[in-house]
């Protein structure tokens, strides 16, 4: 699937997420992150250029990482980093697999990057 389709799917998951088991403070934190995540997802959907989508994906990845750290995860996630992404500014992303599948550099450099942190 393309970035726009994936962004729409993720927005749907965030919107339908069951927060009934959260404390009041957890709900407040989740909502803060969800608002930022939804803003970045909307930007990905409306972006005209792939470079713009990739920049928004980097912001989105940071928000999702922080949310995962805040609420702890019940599965292993890999926080990956590529120093060459975004015109050598570097960027990170979360992955469910240890193998590097770089979302920033396309098929020519799909394995560029390394695992920076493992969340368990």
C-alpha positions in Angstrom: 0.0 0.0 0.0 1.1 3.6 -0.6 1.7 6.3 2.0 -1.7 7.8 1.7 -3.6 4.5 2.1 -1.4 3.6 5.1 -2.0 7.0 6.7 -5.8 6.7 6.3 -5.7 3.2 7.8 -3.6 4.4 10.8 -5.9 7.4 11.3 -8.9 5.0 11.5 -7.0 2.8 14.1 -6.2 5.9 16.2 -9.8 7.1 16.0 -11.3 3.8 17.1 -8.7 3.0 19.8 -10.4 1.9 23.0 -9.3 4.3 25.8 -11.8 3.0 28.4 -9.2 1.3 30.5 -7.0 4.4 30.7 -6.7 6.6 33.8 -7.7 10.2 33.3 -4.0 11.3 33.0 -3.3 8.5 30.6 -6.2 9.5 28.4 -5.0 13.1 28.4 -1.5 12.0 27.3 -2.9 9.7 24.7 -5.2 12.4 23.3 -2.2 14.8 23.1 -0.2 12.4 21.0 -3.2 11.3 19.0 -3.9 14.9 18.0 -0.3 15.3 16.8 -0.3 11.9 15.0 -3.6 12.7 13.3 -2.2 16.1 12.1 0.8 14.3 10.6 -1.3 11.6 9.0 -3.5 14.2 7.4 -0.4 16.0 6.1 0.8 12.7 4.5 -2.6 12.2 2.9 -2.7 15.7 1.4 1.1 16.0 0.5 1.8 16.4 -3.2 5.5 15.2 -3.0 7.1 12.0 -1.6 9.8 14.1 0.1 7.1 16.0 2.0 5.4 12.7 3.0 8.8 11.3 4.2 9.4 14.4 6.4 6.0 14.0 7.9 6.6 10.3 8.4 9.7 11.2 10.5 7.6 13.4 12.7 4.9 10.7 12.9 7.5 8.1 13.8 8.8 10.2 16.7 5.3 10.7 18.1 4.5 7.0 17.9 7.8 6.1 19.5 7.1 8.4 22.4 3.6 7.0 22.8 5.0 3.5 22.8 7.5 4.4 25.5 4.9 6.1 27.6 2.4 3.3 27.5 4.9 0.4 27.2 4.4 -2.2 24.5 3.3 -5.8 24.7 5.5 -6.8 21.7 9.0 -6.3 20.6 9.5 -3.1 18.5 12.7 -1.9 16.9 13.5 1.8 16.7 15.7 2.1 13.7 17.8 5.0 12.4 19.3 6.0 9.1 21.8 8.8 9.0 21.3 9.3 5.3 17.6 9.8 5.4 16.0 13.2 4.6 19.0 14.5 2.7 21.5 13.3 5.3 19.6 14.9 8.3 18.9 11.4 9.5 15.5 9.9 10.5 14.1 7.2 12.7 11.2 4.8 12.4 9.6 1.9 14.4 9.5 -1.6 13.0 8.1 -4.9 14.1 11.0 -6.7 12.6 14.7 -6.6 13.3 15.6 -6.6 9.7 16.1 -3.1 8.3 13.5 -2.0 5.8 14.2 1.7 5.3 11.1 3.7 4.5 13.0 6.8 3.5 15.5 5.9 0.8 13.4 3.6 -1.5 14.4 0.3 -3.0 17.9 1.4 -3.9 18.9 1.6 -0.2 16.3 -0.5 1.5 18.7 -1.9 4.1 20.5 1.4 5.0 20.2 1.9 8.8 20.6 0.2 12.1 18.6 -0.7 15.2 19.0 2.1 17.7 16.8 0.7 20.4 14.6 -2.3 21.2 11.3 -1.8 23.0 9.9 -4.8 24.8 
